[in-house]
Structure formats: structure tokens, C-alpha cells
Amino acid sequence: MSFIFEFLKYLKKSNKLYLLPFFIIVLLIGFLLFLTEGTVVAPFVYTLF
């Protein structure tokens, strides 16, 4: 958890908060791929990319 807080502090200090939505989307896509890795839904998810 401390990594997340340090990363948010860095974004705020360097005025790069516009990157936050990008990282959230990347994490959500990664989580989605992790959850659907061994299921029947996997072929349909992989066709999106």
C-alpha cells in the first residue's frame, strides 16, 4: 500500500495528475485479464485487444 501512496504523492508533487486515469485503466485491464485467465470468457476478452 505504501507504494500507491508514494506514487500518488509523486504525481501530485510533479503536477502530473493527468496520468492517474491512465494508470487506473491499465490496472483495471490487468485485473480483468487476471480474473478471466482460466475461464470460458477468456477468448472473448482477448479478442478485444
C-alpha positions in Angstrom: 0.0 0.0 0.0 2.8 2.4 0.7 3.9 2.2 -3.0 0.5 3.5 -4.0 0.7 6.4 -1.6 4.2 7.3 -2.6 3.2 7.2 -6.3 0.2 9.5 -5.6 2.5 11.9 -3.7 4.9 11.9 -6.7 2.1 12.6 -9.2 0.8 15.5 -7.0 4.2 17.0 -6.4 5.2 16.8 -10.1 1.9 18.1 -11.3 1.2 15.0 -13.4 -2.2 14.1 -12.1 -3.4 13.8 -15.6 -1.6 10.4 -15.7 -3.8 9.0 -12.9 -6.7 7.9 -15.2 -4.3 6.1 -17.5 -2.8 4.1 -14.7 -6.2 3.2 -13.3 -7.4 1.9 -16.7 -4.2 -0.1 -17.1 -4.6 -1.7 -13.6 -8.3 -2.5 -14.3 -7.5 -4.1 -17.7 -4.7 -6.1 -16.0 -7.1 -7.2 -13.2 -9.7 -8.2 -15.8 -7.2 -10.3 -17.7 -6.0 -11.9 -14.4 -9.6 -12.8 -13.4 -10.6 -14.3 -16.8 -7.4 -16.1 -17.4 -8.7 -19.7 -17.0 -12.4 -19.2 -17.7 -14.7 -19.6 -20.7 -14.8 -15.8 -21.0 -11.0 -15.6 -21.8 -11.3 -16.0 -25.6 -13.8 -13.1 -25.8 -11.7 -10.8 -23.6 -8.6 -11.5 -25.7 -10.4 -10.6 -28.9 -10.9 -7.0 -27.5 -7.1 -6.5 -27.6 
